[in-house]
Amino acid sequence: MAGFEDKFWWSQDGLRLHYRDYPGREDRPPILCLPGLTRNVRDFEPVAERLAGEWRVICIELRGRGESAYAKDPMSYVPLVYLQDIDRLLDELALPRLVGIGTSLGGIMLMLMAATRRGCLAGALLNDIGPDIAEAGLERIRRNVGSGSAQPTWVHAARTVAEVQGMIYPDYALEDWLRLARRFYRLTGQGRIVLDYDQRLAEPLRAPGGGAAGVDLWPAFEALAGAPLTLVRGALSDLLTPETAAEMQVRVPQMDLVTVPRVGHAPTLEEPEAVGAIDRLLDRVLAQA
């Protein structure tokens, strides 16, 4: 297992936020991994452990997730505030240029970064997300976020995850669900197994217009065109439609579009198709360096 350091930074409103820093070569831009809505750094363990050493990999936890502090105001759980948090970290680390890998919400953040920090991305991979978000997927997320309860055992946690996400990973066996459950849940000091995020994340989602980025994301997506770009889509995704993926390809023709079969929203990036997509992206980044 590749080694990493747990590190922290501070948001402008005084929250202590967490990231993992996997060391790698200093002559390459670091890789910044941004997780999905309710997720944390553990989602990127397979990616980081495979790439660390050759690449520095920084995996962050947004406010209200994992070891990052929970916000006093749940209405700060929105993309434009997350963008401010990420900007502070990048300024603190003096990272003018990096490669971004973003799953779902993390991909939205990469689009916003491309639009607001011009030239900061040496390459980007969007994992099952685009400028248009399908309402069916948003509704599923609104229904599930913030509705979890504590589980008595890890097997119970795995079965709960399977009940909610069985349509996303139809080929998973119990050991796969157990692995996923350990990314979703954490064990408290009192021995309880609980979801590893602030349940109040659901509040902005359920407000009018909840789930939208707050801006038209098509111009932000097109701002990614100046560097190598990859889109990974789950073939069964209910959040990123084939039509949106096709339009993204039209607008940025050099984008590498990769479909992961028999997976919904979102691929774990451990699938062979996704591993190959990451490696091709990084080869393109090096070729343009």
Backbone as a ProteinNet text record, in pm:
[ID]
protein_1_A
[PRIMARY]
MAGFEDKFWWSQDGLRLHYRDYPGREDRPPILCLPGLTRNVRDFEPVAERLAGEWRVICIELRGRGESAYAKDPMSYVPLVYLQDIDRLLDELALPRLVGIGTSLGGIMLMLMAATRRGCLAGALLNDIGPDIAEAGLERIRRNVGSGSAQPTWVHAARTVAEVQGMIYPDYALEDWLRLARRFYRLTGQGRIVLDYDQRLAEPLRAPGGGAAGVDLWPAFEALAGAPLTLVRGALSDLLTPETAAEMQVRVPQMDLVTVPRVGHAPTLEEPEAVGAIDRLLDRVLAQA
[TERTIARY]
84.5	0	87.5	57	133.8	111	218	207.4	148.4	86.6	32.1	38.1	26.4	15.9	-123.9	-183.9	-308.8	-274.8	-331.3	-302.5	-434	-424.1	-544	-520	-629.3	-625.5	-752.4	-756.9	-868.2	-948.2	-1078.7	-1166.9	-1174.7	-1231.5	-1241.3	-1339	-1432	-1522.8	-1481.3	-1354.2	-1298.5	-1317.9	-1343	-1355.7	-1221.6	-1188.7	-1066.5	-1098.8	-1035.1	-1066.7	-949.2	-980.6	-883	-848.9	-721.8	-681.7	-570	-559.4	-448.2	-349.8	-223.2	-117.1	-24.8	-33.2	52.3	172.2	296	411.2	436.7	496.8	531.9	634.5	662.5	765.6	731.4	833	811.2	820.7	864.7	874.8	747.3	640.7	511.5	405.2	301.8	195	125.4	91.5	19.9	-120.7	-175.9	-312.7	-403.2	-506.3	-604.5	-729.9	-768.5	-886.5	-999.7	-1114.1	-1229.9	-1346.6	-1399.3	-1501	-1641.8	-1733.7	-1874.1	-1942	-2070.8	-2146.9	-2128.9	-2144.3	-2139.5	-2012	-1915.1	-1802.7	-1677.8	-1572.8	-1454.1	-1327.9	-1213.8	-1085.4	-1072.6	-1147.2	-1132	-1174.3	-1259.9	-1298.8	-1178.7	-1075.8	-963	-843	-858.3	-745.6	-687.6	-769.1	-709.8	-636.3	-693.4	-628.9	-497.1	-501.7	-382.4	-272.3	-309.1	-207	-140.6	-213.8	-155.9	-62.7	-96.6	-21.7	85.9	73.9	168.1	310.2	402.8	542.5	578.8	507	525.7	456.7	344.9	267.5	235.6	243.7	189.1	37.9	-33	-178.9	-234.9	-319.8	-383	-532.5	-584.4	-726.5	-791.1	-890.6	-949.4	-1086.6	-1122.8	-1259	-1324.4	-1433.9	-1507.1	-1565.5	-1598.1	-1659.6	-1778.7	-1789.6	-1901.9	-1883.7	-1763.4	-1736.5	-1611.2	-1610.6	-1490.4	-1434.2	-1305.3	-1238.1	-1244.3	-1310.7	-1332.6	-1446.8	-1434.5	-1534.2	-1669.9	-1774.5	-1910.3	-1940	-2011.9	-2043.5	-2154.6	-2146.4	-2255.3	-2380.6	-2361.3	-2472.7	-2479	-2579.8	-2585.5	-2602.7	-2648.5	-2664.2	-2529.7	-2420.7	-2287.6	-2240.6	-2321.8	-2288.5	-2332	-2265	-2298.5	-2168.9	-2172.6	-2048.7	-1966.8	-2028.7	-1949.6	-1872.6	-1923.9	-1848.6	-1736.8	-1767.1	-1660.6	-1546.8	-1579.7	-1477.4	-1386.8	-1446	-1365.5	-1272.8	-1324.2	-1241.9	-1123	-1149.7	-1042.9	-941.7	-988.5	-898	-799.7	-848.8	-761.2	-653.4	-689.9	-590.5	-485.9	-530.1	-434.9	-342.3	-395	-310.5	-210.5	-257.5	-170	-56.2	-87.8	14	94.7	57.6	125.4	130.8	12.6	0.9	-65.2	14.9	-44.4	-103.3	-58.9	-102.5	-111.4	-218.1	-239.5	-329	-337.6	-429.4	-547.4	-668.7	-786.9	-859.4	-899.9	-989.2	-1109.5	-1226.8	-1344.6	-1461.2	-1514.7	-1632.3	-1757.4	-1853.2	-1982.9	-1965.4	-2001.7	-1981.3	-1836.5	-1742.6	-1602	-1574.6	-1643.6	-1628.8	-1686.7	-1797.7	-1853.1	-1749.8	-1682.7	-1581.5	-1466.8	-1428.2	-1322.7	-1366.2	-1492.4	-1541.4	-1536.5	-1579.9	-1577.1	-1433.9	-1342.2	-1201.5	-1146.5	-1181	-1132.9	-1181	-1303.4	-1360.8	-1305	-1265.3	-1225.8	-1075.6	-1005.1	-858.6	-800.1	-811.2	-772.9	-630.8	-616.4	-485.3	-435.3	-517.9	-468.4	-465.9	-545	-556.6	-469.6	-372.6	-288.8	-359.6	-469.9	-552	-664.5	-772.6	-887.6	-961.4	-1011.4	-1100.2	-1229.8	-1339.7	-1472.5	-1532.5	-1568.2	-1623.3	-1775	-1844.1	-1989.1	-2060.9	-2016.3	-2080.8	-2061.1	-2160.2	-2151.6	-2221.9	-2228.3	-2292	-2442.8	-2506	-2648.3	-2662.8	-2740.3	-2758.4	-2901.1	-2916.4	-3048.6	-3133.1	-3258.6	-3345.9	-3371	-3378.7	-3403.5	-3293.2	-3168.8	-3057.9	-3057.9	-3088.5	-3095.4	-3202.5	-3315.5	-3423.9	-3383.8	-3315.5	-3267.8	-3172.9	-3083.7	-2988.2	-3060.1	-3154.5	-3231.1	-3302.1	-3352.3	-3426.7	-3335.7	-3210.9	-3123.2	-3032.2	-2990.1	-2895.2	-2961.9	-2891.3	-2941.5	-3047.5	-3069.1	-3174.6	-3118.5	-2987.3	-2925.3	-2931.5	-2922.4	-2920	-2801.1	-2770.1	-2658	-2685.8	-2576.7	-2586.9	-2520.1	-2577.3	-2519.3	-2391.6	-2375.5	-2255.8	-2219.4	-2098.2	-2056	-2136.8	-2179.6	-2263.1	-2397.1	-2454.5	-2578.4	-2555.3	-2441.3	-2409.9	-2398	-2330.3	-2313.3	-2447.6	-2535.8	-2666.6	-2749.7	-2734.4	-2806.7	-2756.9	-2625.2	-2569.3	-2618.4	-2622	-2668	-2814	-2896.2	-3037.2	-3052.8	-2969.7	-2981.6	-2914.9	-2804.9	-2723.3	-2714.1	-2801.1	-2797.5	-2808.5	-2884.3	-2899.2	-2775.4	-2688.9	-2567.4	-2456.7	-2448.1	-2345.2	-2412	-2481	-2562.9	-2483.1	-2354.2	-2273.6	-2197.8	-2219.4	-2144.4	-2187.5	-2089.9	-2112.7	-2094.7	-2118.5	-2114.3	-1980.3	-1870.2	-1740.1	-1722.9	-1784.9	-1780.7	-1861.2	-1977.8	-2060.8	-1994.2	-1924.7	-1851.6	-1742.8	-1670.3	-1565.3	-1625.8	-1740.1	-1805.1	-1859.3	-1914.7	-1968.6	-1861.3	-1737.7	-1630.1	-1584.6	-1627.1	-1604.3	-1718.3	-1838.6	-1956.1	-1963.1	-1930.9	-1953	-1820.7	-1830.2	-1715.3	-1759	-1662.5	-1686.9	-1657.2	-1755.1	-1734.8	-1664.1	-1619	-1555.4	-1649.5	-1778.4	-1878.4	-1916.8	-1846	-1872.5	-1990.6	-2040.2	-2151.2	-2096.9	-2165.9	-2129.1	-2225.1	-2171.1	-2255.8	-2203.5	-2291.6	-2250.9	-2149.6	-2047.2	-1934.7	-1953.5	-2068.5	-2091.8	-2201.8	-2208.9	-2310.7	-2445.6	-2540.6	-2671.6	-2741.1	-2696.7	-2757.8	-2715	-2627.6	-2597.9	-2724.4	-2826.9	-2951.6	-3027.3	-3004.5	-3087.8	-3077.3	-2957.4	-2953.7	-3013.5	-3000.1	-3054.7	-3205.5	-3267.6	-3413.5	-3472.8	-3386.6	-3433.3	-3470.9	-3550.6	-3585	-3459.7	-3458.3	-3340.7	-3225.8	-3249.1	-3142.8	-3079.5	-2946.4	-2872.9	-2809.4	-2851.9	-2789.8	-2663.9	-2572.3	-2445.7	-2463.1	-2575.1	-2596.9	-2552.4	-2490.3	-2445.6	-2464.9	-2462.1	-2463.3	-2326.4	-2322.6	-2194.9	-2136.1	-2210.7	-2154	-2031.6	-2033.9	-1910.6	-1796.9	-1830.9	-1728.4	-1669.2	-1755	-1704	-1612.1	-1652.3	-1571.6	-1437.6	-1428.3	-1300.2	-1197.9	-1243.8	-1152.2	-1082.8	-1123.2	-1078.4	-930.1	-866.1	-727.4	-626.3	-670.2	-579	-640.1	-559.9	-616.1	-738.2	-842.4	-970	-1025.6	-1075.1	-1136.5	-1271.3	-1369.4	-1499	-1521.2	-1539.2	-1575.1	-1723.8	-1798.6	-1943.1	-1981.4	-2062	-2119.5	-2230.9	-2228.7	-2328.5	-2470.3	-2487.4	-2620.1	-2651.7	-2571.3	-2585	-2722.5	-2780.2	-2905.2	-2880.4	-2752.8	-2719.4	-2659.6	-2581	-2519.5	-2576.7	-2660.4	-2726.5	-2631.2	-2657.6	-2576.6	-2581.9	-2696.3	-2710	-2618.2	-2611.3	-2521.6	-2376.5	-2340.7	-2203.3	-2167.9	-2262.5	-2238.1	-2220	-2299.5	-2286.2	-2152.5	-2107.5	-1976.2	-1866.9	-1879.7	-1782.4	-1782.6	-1900.5	-1910.3	-1841	-1863.9	-1809.2	-1658.8	-1610.2	-1465.6	-1423.8	-1397.6	-1375.7	-1257.7	-1156.1	-1039.5	-1063.6	-1180.6	-1212.3	-1214	-1151.6	-1152.9	-1277.9	-1374.5	-1500	-1492.8	-1504.9	-1490.9	-1617.2	-1676.1	-1795.9	-1759.9	-1800.9	-1778.5	-1905.9	-1901.4	-2022.8	-2073.7	-2205.9	-2270.9	-2242	-2230.3	-2209.2	-2293.3	-2355.1	-2431.9	-2351.4	-2418.6	-2352.8	-2305.1	-2173	-2068.3	-1965.7	-1890.2	-1779.8	-1686.6	-1627.8	-1535.9	-1395.2	-1368.7	-1238.1	-1139.4	-1190.8	-1110.9	-1135.2	-1238.9	-1272.8	-1161.5	-1135.7	-1027.8	-1042	-1163.6	-1184.2	-1142.9	-1175.9	-1141.5	-991.4	-929.9	-784.4	-712.1	-755	-694.7	-715.7	-833.7	-862.8	-772.3	-749.6	-660.4	-518.9	-471.4	-334.9	-317.3	-415.8	-406.7	-405.3	-489.4	-491.8	-354.9	-295.8	-166.2	-56.3	-63.8	32.2	18.5	-104.2	-126.4	-75.3	-93.5	-41	110.7	177.6	323.5	368.9	293.8	331.6	322.8	234.5	218.6	305	371.9	452.1	570.9
-120	0	124.3	217.5	340.9	426.2	490.9	576.3	712	774.9	908.8	981.6	1112.7	1195.5	1254.5	1252.5	1324.2	1468	1559.8	1701.4	1779.4	1905.3	1986.9	2128	2193.8	2336.4	2399.6	2532.2	2605	2679.9	2669.7	2745.3	2889.6	2975.7	3116.4	3139.1	3043.8	3058.6	2971.4	2932.3	2872.3	2723	2649.5	2503.7	2437.4	2337.2	2259.5	2145.7	2149.3	2057.2	1962.8	1841.9	1732.1	1690.2	1653.3	1587.4	1487.8	1391	1296.7	1335.6	1328.6	1367.2	1247.1	1188.2	1076.4	1132.9	1107.1	1167.4	1108	1189.4	1145.1	1237.8	1218	1294.8	1443.1	1525.1	1669.2	1734.6	1658	1715.4	1694	1648.1	1629.4	1705.1	1753.4	1819.7	1719.6	1758.7	1666.6	1637.9	1526.6	1487.5	1522.8	1599.2	1637.8	1555	1477	1389.9	1450.7	1470.9	1534.3	1435.6	1399.9	1294.8	1344.8	1249.4	1278.4	1335.6	1359.1	1438	1394.5	1267	1220.7	1142.9	1150.1	1058.2	1123.3	1045.9	1087.6	1034.1	1053.7	1016.6	866.9	785.2	640	594.1	671.8	637.1	630.5	709.5	719.8	636.9	554.2	472.2	387.2	315	233.8	317.4	432.6	520.8	572.9	625.4	686.5	583.5	466	365.3	314.9	314.6	268.7	373.8	502.7	608.6	672.6	661.8	727.9	680.2	770.1	742.3	804.7	765.4	829.3	965	977	1100.8	1135.5	1262.4	1307.9	1311.2	1252.1	1245.1	1309.9	1409.1	1481	1451.8	1386.9	1350.5	1433.5	1513.4	1602.7	1553.5	1598.6	1578.4	1714.9	1733.7	1859.1	1876	1998.3	2025.2	1932.1	1881.8	1795.4	1649.9	1611.8	1472.1	1424.2	1295.4	1234.4	1311.8	1342.5	1413.6	1564.4	1614.8	1758.6	1800.7	1919.6	1968.4	1986.9	1969.7	1995	2144.5	2195.6	2338.5	2371.3	2489.4	2534.4	2562.9	2617.1	2649.9	2547.2	2460.2	2358.1	2415.5	2541.3	2601	2641.1	2617.6	2636.7	2511.3	2406.1	2283.9	2299.4	2389.6	2419.1	2438.2	2416.8	2417.1	2544.5	2661.4	2783.2	2801.4	2749	2751.6	2647.9	2528.6	2428.3	2484.6	2560.5	2618.2	2711.9	2792.5	2880.6	2799.8	2689.7	2603.7	2546.6	2496.4	2437.3	2543.9	2662.6	2771	2801.3	2801.2	2830.3	2723.2	2597.3	2490.5	2504.7	2527	2537.2	2656.9	2766.4	2882.8	2851.6	2782.5	2749.2	2656.7	2560.9	2466.3	2520.9	2637.9	2700	2604.7	2557	2464.4	2537.4	2594.2	2667.7	2576.9	2449.8	2361.8	2219.2	2149.4	2014.5	1938.4	1806.3	1719.5	1691.2	1703.1	1681.7	1553.4	1478.7	1364.4	1390.6	1405.3	1440.5	1348.5	1289.7	1203.2	1283.8	1285.1	1347.4	1492.5	1527.1	1662.7	1706.6	1615.7	1650.6	1694.9	1635.4	1678.7	1816.3	1847.2	1982.8	2082.9	2046.9	2136	2158.4	2054	2070.6	2166.3	2156.1	2249.5	2393	2413.6	2548.3	2598.3	2508.8	2548.2	2590.3	2514.5	2549	2687.3	2722.4	2851.2	2967	2940.7	3049.6	3058.2	2948.2	2946.8	2905.4	2992.4	2961.2	2906	2792.1	2732.3	2648.6	2633.1	2559	2408.5	2360	2216.2	2171.7	2085.4	2025.4	1908.2	1866.5	1757.7	1733	1670.4	1647.2	1521.1	1450	1336	1361.4	1363.4	1377.3	1237.9	1198.9	1065.7	1073.7	1040.7	1028.9	1158	1266.6	1394.8	1483.4	1567.7	1662	1791.2	1884.5	2013.2	2004	1901.5	1876.9	1753.5	1766.5	1657.5	1607.2	1478	1420.4	1426.3	1467.9	1484.6	1352.6	1241.9	1111.9	1079	1103.8	1078.1	1172.7	1301.3	1398.1	1359	1315	1277.6	1157.8	1061.7	947.1	993.9	1086.2	1135.6	1211.7	1298.5	1371.9	1276	1166.9	1069.6	997.3	973.4	889.1	965.1	1085.3	1159.3	1203.3	1180.5	1223.1	1133.8	1015.8	927.8	801.5	796.4	675.6	670.5	550.7	531	444.2	438.7	357.1	209.4	133.5	-9.6	-89.3	-204.3	-281.5	-354.8	-396.8	-468.9	-423.7	-458.9	-424.6	-501	-620.9	-695.2	-623.9	-574	-496.6	-371.9	-304.8	-186.2	-222.3	-334.3	-377.8	-408.8	-473.8	-506.6	-381.7	-280.8	-155.3	-84.7	-82.3	-22.1	-96.6	-229.1	-309	-280.7	-259.4	-228.8	-96.4	0.9	134.5	142.2	68.7	86.2	-39.8	-133.7	-256.6	-234.7	-132.8	-107	-41.1	13.3	79.8	-21.5	-122.5	-225.4	-362.6	-397.9	-519.5	-649.3	-644.8	-766.6	-783.6	-693.9	-701	-820.3	-881.2	-985.2	-924.3	-1003.3	-951.2	-886.1	-946.2	-886.8	-749.5	-728.9	-598	-496.2	-537.9	-447.1	-414.3	-511.4	-484.1	-379.3	-393.1	-296.3	-157.4	-150.8	-22.6	35.2	-50.3	-3.2	63	12.8	71.2	205.3	238.5	372.9	467.1	413.6	494.5	525.5	425.6	432.6	442.4	483.8	481.9	425.6	376	322.5	431.9	467.7	572.8	517.7	608	567.4	492.9	506	434.6	300.8	263.6	134.9	134.7	252.2	260	273.1	214.5	223.5	322.7	439	548.2	599.5	662.6	723.7	835.2	843.1	931.5	1069.3	1129.7	1265.9	1328.8	1461	1537.7	1514.1	1460.9	1431.4	1557.3	1674.2	1799.4	1838.6	1758.1	1780.7	1780.7	1712.7	1700.8	1833.2	1925.1	2045.7	2133	2165.7	2243.4	2166.8	2034.6	1954.4	1963.8	1977.5	1977.4	2116.5	2217.3	2353.7	2369.1	2471	2492.1	2501.1	2423.7	2420.9	2340.9	2267.7	2192.3	2090.2	2080	1986.6	2050.9	2172.8	2243.8	2314.1	2339.5	2404	2552.4	2609.9	2752.2	2837.9	2775.4	2846.2	2753.5	2812.7	2733.5	2667.1	2535.8	2465.8	2441.3	2467.4	2441.5	2527.4	2658	2735.7	2687	2645.2	2592.8	2464.3	2377.6	2254.9	2287	2383.3	2417.6	2478.4	2532.4	2585.4	2473.9	2348.5	2235.1	2199	2259.6	2217.1	2240.6	2326.3	2358.8	2256.3	2148.8	2047.5	1909.7	1801.8	1667.4	1646.5	1586.9	1571.1	1432.3	1370.2	1237.8	1241.4	1176.9	1156	1006.3	962.3	823.8	821.7	735.6	726.2	583	565.6	435.2	407.8	291.4	260.9	265.8	241.7	240.5	370.7	474	598.5	661.3	707.1	783.3	931.9	972.9	1113.4	1178.1	1101.2	1148.9	1068.9	1132.8	1061.8	1044.6	946.2	932.8	1057.9	1125.8	1246.2	1358.3	1375.1	1477.9	1442.5	1315.2	1272.6	1297.9	1270.7	1293.2	1441.9	1527.3	1671.8	1722	1665	1701.5	1666.4	1552.3	1509.6	1604.6	1651.4	1746.6	1878.1	1925.7	2055.7	2051.1	1936.8	1920	1791.6	1798.9	1677.2	1592.6	1655.5	1577.9	1501.8	1516.5	1446	1295.1	1222.5	1075.9	1030.6	974.1	928.7	778	736.9	596.3	552.8	442.5	388	261.3	256.3	138.7	54.7	-67.9	-148.7	-196.2	-215	-276.4	-203.4	-71.2	13.4	139.3	185.4	308.7	426	512.5	632.1	606.3	596.8	627.8	515.4	498.1	402.4	430	323.9	338.9	377.1	374.7	400.1	286.1	172.6	50.7	-40.3	-13	-95.8	-87.3	-195	-191.3	-77	-47.7	61.7	195.8	214	339.4	349	238.4	237.4	275.8	216.7	251.2	396.4	450.1	589.9	683.8	653.3	735.8	732	613.5	601.3	676.6	669	743.5	894.1	938.9	1081.4	1127.1	1052.2	1092.4	1088	992.8	989.7	1115.4	1158.9	1281.2	1404.6	1405.5	1517.3	1525.5	1410	1408.3	1448.5	1405.7	1438.7	1587.9	1657.6	1801.9	1885.3	1818.8	1893.6	1963.9
0	0	0	-89	-97.5	26.9	71.6	188.6	154.1	252.4	233.6	366.2	359.7	479.4	486.4	604.4	627.8	660.3	584.2	602	606.2	646.7	664.8	614.5	577	546.1	600.8	599.2	659.8	554	565	476.6	522.8	437.6	474.1	588.9	611.5	725.1	843.7	847.6	968.2	985.2	876.6	886.1	856.9	936.2	914.8	817.7	701.4	592.9	569	527.2	523.3	380.8	361.5	236.7	264.2	174.1	176.4	67.4	102.1	9.7	-12	-131.8	-169.3	-245.3	-201.7	-268.2	-406.2	-491.8	-626.1	-687.8	-813.3	-882	-885.6	-859.1	-854.3	-991	-1092.9	-1226.6	-1308.2	-1242.1	-1306.9	-1228.4	-1296.4	-1220.8	-1128.6	-1007.8	-918.7	-970.1	-923.2	-958	-840.8	-866.9	-765.4	-785.9	-684.9	-692.5	-611.1	-676.7	-614.2	-613.8	-496.5	-487.9	-514.1	-519.4	-540.3	-417.4	-428.8	-331.8	-187.2	-158.2	-19.2	10.7	-78.6	-70.7	-11.5	0.8	74.5	7.4	72.9	12.2	-12.7	58.6	41.4	-97.9	-164.3	-300.7	-394.1	-365.5	-457.1	-413.6	-310.8	-267.2	-380.9	-459.2	-566.3	-670.6	-706.7	-804.1	-748.2	-626.2	-566.2	-543	-494.9	-466	-593.4	-702.9	-830	-890.3	-872.6	-938.9	-851.2	-719.3	-628.7	-655.8	-634	-665	-798	-902.6	-1032.7	-1037.1	-965.4	-961.5	-816.6	-782.2	-654.5	-668	-572.2	-577.3	-450.9	-468.3	-357.5	-363	-260	-252.8	-142.9	-179.1	-79.2	-34.9	84.7	135.4	148.2	77.7	86.3	225.9	260.9	391.6	414.6	537.1	571.5	535.9	492.3	457.6	529.5	564	619	736.4	729.9	839.4	824.9	723.2	711.4	803.7	860.1	955.5	888.1	967.4	921.7	931.9	834.7	831.7	931.8	991.4	1077.4	995.7	875.6	787.8	675.4	673	568.1	428.8	418.2	285.9	224.8	299.4	239.8	167	169.7	95.5	-50.8	-120.2	-260	-337.9	-471.5	-550	-541.1	-538.6	-539.3	-408.8	-297.9	-172.3	-176.2	-229.1	-243.7	-328	-431.1	-517.8	-438.2	-350.5	-265.4	-175.4	-121.4	-34.8	-111.8	-232.6	-314.1	-354.2	-389.8	-426.3	-313	-189.9	-76.4	-63.6	-84.5	-75.7	-186.2	-309.4	-420.1	-402	-348.9	-322.4	-210.4	-108	4.6	-39.2	-127.5	-173.4	-290.8	-340.3	-454.1	-572.6	-611.6	-724.1	-840.6	-929.7	-1041.7	-1148.6	-1151.9	-1260.2	-1207.7	-1243.7	-1193.8	-1290.1	-1266	-1339	-1246.3	-1296.3	-1214.1	-1249.8	-1147.3	-1164.4	-1074.4	-1133.9	-1055	-1083.7	-977.3	-987.5	-955.4	-1046.6	-1023.2	-978.3	-855.1	-805.7	-824.8	-804.3	-825.1	-967.3	-1064.7	-1203	-1227.4	-1160.4	-1168.2	-1116.3	-1008.2	-952.7	-1051.2	-1125.1	-1225.3	-1335.3	-1379.1	-1479.6	-1427.8	-1304.8	-1247.1	-1230.9	-1193.7	-1182.9	-1318.7	-1424.6	-1558.1	-1600.3	-1558.4	-1596.6	-1514.6	-1389.8	-1299.8	-1276.1	-1296.7	-1282.5	-1418	-1513.4	-1651.5	-1657.6	-1724.3	-1743.7	-1628.4	-1522.8	-1405.7	-1429.5	-1524.5	-1545.7	-1663	-1632.3	-1735.7	-1801.7	-1745.6	-1798	-1700.2	-1748.3	-1660.6	-1702.8	-1604	-1625.6	-1550.9	-1623.1	-1564.4	-1553.4	-1432.8	-1410.1	-1397.4	-1508.3	-1514.2	-1476.3	-1534.7	-1511.1	-1633.4	-1659.2	-1770	-1735.9	-1830.5	-1804.8	-1785.5	-1843.7	-1821.2	-1733.7	-1627.9	-1532	-1543.7	-1569.7	-1592.7	-1465.4	-1480.1	-1364	-1292.8	-1366.2	-1301	-1201.9	-1239.6	-1148.3	-1030.1	-1056.8	-947.5	-846.5	-895.2	-805.1	-719	-777.8	-699.6	-589.4	-623.7	-524.5	-414.6	-451.6	-349.4	-253.3	-307.8	-227.3	-128.6	-168.1	-86.4	8.4	-29.3	54	183.5	292.1	421.8	482.8	423.7	475.6	540.2	560.9	615	766.9	820.5	965.2	1002.3	1130.5	1178	1152.6	1130.7	1102.5	1214.6	1252.4	1363.4	1326.7	1200.2	1156.9	1015.7	972.4	837.5	733.7	764.3	669.9	651.6	760.7	748	661.8	683	603.9	456	428.5	289.9	225.5	299.9	244	219.3	305.4	285.6	160.1	140.6	20.2	-103.3	-94.4	-209.2	-242.3	-140.4	-164.9	-238.4	-202	-260	-397.1	-414.7	-534.3	-620.2	-597.9	-675.7	-825	-865.7	-1009.3	-1069.1	-983.2	-1031.3	-1058.7	-972.4	-986.4	-986.4	-1094.4	-1094.1	-1082.3	-1106.7	-1102.3	-971.2	-873.9	-748.6	-663.9	-596.4	-496.3	-357.4	-253.5	-116.4	-84.2	-128.8	-95.7	-160.2	-278.2	-342.2	-262.3	-213.3	-134.4	-1.6	56.9	180.6	157.5	46	14.3	-4.3	-72.3	-95.1	35.7	120.5	247.9	333.3	327	406.9	351.8	232.1	179.9	218.6	225.9	260	409.8	490.5	635.3	710.1	836.4	926.7	1061.5	1135.8	1269.8	1371.2	1452.5	1552.9	1675.3	1761.4	1885.7	1977.4	1954.7	2034.1	1971.2	1862.7	1799.5	1703.7	1666.5	1571.8	1429.7	1334.2	1193.4	1128.5	1090	1041.7	908.4	831.7	706	733.2	648.1	675.9	611.6	635.8	588.4	672.8	666.7	737.2	668.8	743.3	685.2	632.1	678.5	633.2	491.4	429.2	287.6	203	252.2	176.3	167.9	260.6	266.9	141.5	90.7	-35	-152.8	-152.8	-262.1	-269.3	-153.2	-147.6	-156.3	-162.8	-185.4	-332.6	-367.8	-509.2	-596.8	-703.7	-791.3	-737.3	-628.3	-564	-655.9	-648.7	-732.4	-852.4	-886.4	-997.4	-948.8	-1040.7	-1002.9	-975.5	-1016.7	-997.1	-1114.2	-1213.6	-1333.5	-1453.6	-1573.7	-1696.1	-1709.2	-1706.7	-1705.5	-1844.2	-1950	-2083.1	-2111	-2084.5	-2103.4	-2012.8	-1890	-1799.9	-1855.7	-1910.3	-1971.9	-2088.2	-2172.7	-2289.6	-2250.4	-2128.6	-2080.8	-2058	-2052.7	-2038.5	-2169.6	-2279.1	-2411.6	-2436.6	-2359.7	-2387	-2340.2	-2276.8	-2223.4	-2248.6	-2237.3	-2253.1	-2162.9	-2220.2	-2148.9	-2174.3	-2068.1	-2076.1	-2006.1	-2065.8	-2002.5	-1986.8	-1863.4	-1834.4	-1801.1	-1869.4	-1846.5	-1815.8	-1710.5	-1684.2	-1784	-1846.3	-1949.5	-1895.9	-1765.1	-1704.3	-1631.2	-1652.4	-1576.5	-1594	-1481.9	-1487.2	-1465.3	-1456.6	-1434	-1558.4	-1633.7	-1756.5	-1873	-1953.3	-2063.1	-2181.1	-2267.2	-2389.5	-2475.9	-2475.9	-2557.8	-2506.8	-2374.8	-2320.3	-2348.1	-2331.2	-2359.8	-2505.9	-2596	-2738.7	-2768.3	-2704.4	-2725.1	-2671.1	-2559.9	-2506.4	-2606.7	-2671	-2772.1	-2891.5	-2929.3	-3040.6	-3005.4	-2883.3	-2845.3	-2819.3	-2772.5	-2750.1	-2820.9	-2951.3	-3030.4	-2984.5	-2923.4	-2881.6	-2751	-2691.8	-2567.3	-2590.2	-2499.8	-2501.1	-2426.2	-2497.9	-2437.9	-2416.7	-2290.7	-2252.4	-2180.3	-2221.5	-2157.6	-2081.3	-1954.7	-1870.4	-1873.3	-1925	-1937	-1801.6	-1793	-1676.9	-1546.2	-1556.6	-1438.6	-1457.2	-1346.4	-1350.7	-1298.1	-1221.4	-1167.1	-1024.4	-1010.5	-1109.2	-1106.6	-1216	-1211.9	-1093.9	-1040.8	-926.9	-970.8	-1100	-1160.6	-1137.1	-1087	-1078.3	-1198.8	-1275.9	-1391	-1496.6	-1569.5	-1670.6	-1769.4	-1811.8	-1906.8	-1845.8	-1717.7	-1650.5	-1623.7	-1584.6	-1562.5	-1692	-1802.2	-1930.5	-1966.6	-1935.6	-1965.8	-1886.7	-1759.3	-1675.5	-1731.8	-1766.1	-1816.8	-1948.5	-2037.4	-2163.8	-2139.1	-2045.5	-2013	-1963.7	-1873.5	-1818.4	-1923.6	-2015.5	-2126.3	-2211.3	-2235.5	-2313.8	-2239.8	-2108	-2026.7	-2040.2	-2029	-2039.9	-2179.5	-2280.5	-2417.4	-2445.7	-2372	-2393.4	-2300	-2206.5	-2107.7	-2175.6
[MASK]
+++++++++++++++++++++++++++++++++++++++++++++++++++++++++++++++++++++++++++++++++++++++++++++++++++++++++++++++++++++++++++++++++++++++++++++++++++++++++++++++++++++++++++++++++++++++++++++++++++++++++++++++++++++++++++++++++++++++++++++++++++++++++++++++++++++++++++++++++++++++++++++++++

